[in-house]
Amino acid sequence: MKIKKLLVGVVASVLVVASVATTAFAAQSPSTDKTPTPTPKPAATSSSGSSTSTKTQDINPDVLASNISGDVIKYDGVDLDPTIPADLAKLTKDIIQGAINAGAKNIIKAVDAEDSTNHDGKGVNYQDTITVKFHSSAFKAGMKITVFHLPEDTKQWEKITPDSVTDGECIVTFNNLSPVVFATEGTSDKTGETAPILPIAAAICLAGVVFFGAKFRFAK
């Protein structure tokens, strides 16, 4: 009879743990409010009649370059006082497409950035790094942004993690200025958040087995 009670207790504890774990997993289901990815245009058709992929997404340089400004706030890590406006211009579709081909997705802003060459008649006077604070309502605190940057005299896009992203501001440090594309990484499916449930559930189950085992031995 005592063994039967032990088995019933163990099974009951396992069922309780399974119920709790199932509820936790359901609560952590992936979010559905993901930022929509621009719809690729239909593949182009070659003269021979075969389809060729262009990897082209909807691109509007005017929209991507609008409502964004920038201030140079550091030269080689040293704060500038006062700061210097950065010259921002729109990019061509081909350059933005190059960033897309390099992996940029969900582009929110894209500009050609230059340091003002006539501030106080001094021109550009940094050696290694230049830090720019970009202003745009598209930037939100906590937003995961990857900056795709095309350095001067190269065709290889580089990926830069911003120094910080807050509401209305994104601060980035470069070795030089040139085409800059801001792309979001999209929302997470939160699978990493559900993983800790497994060891917790296992620990609870083990504790239940130990508890009922000890109770059984004590009863004997």
Buried (B, 14 or more C-beta within 10 A) or exposed (E): EEEEEBEEBBEEBBEEBEEBBEEBEEEBEEEEEEEEEBEEEEEEEEEEEEEEEEEBBEBEBEEBBEEBEBBBBBBEEEEBEEBBEBBBEBBEEEBBBBBBEBEBBBBBBBBBBBBBEEBEEEEBEBEEBBBBBBBBEBBBEEBEBBBBBBBEEEEEBEEBEBBEBBEEBBBBBBEBBBBBBBBBEEBEEEEEEBEEBEEEBEEBBEEBBEEBEEBBEEEE
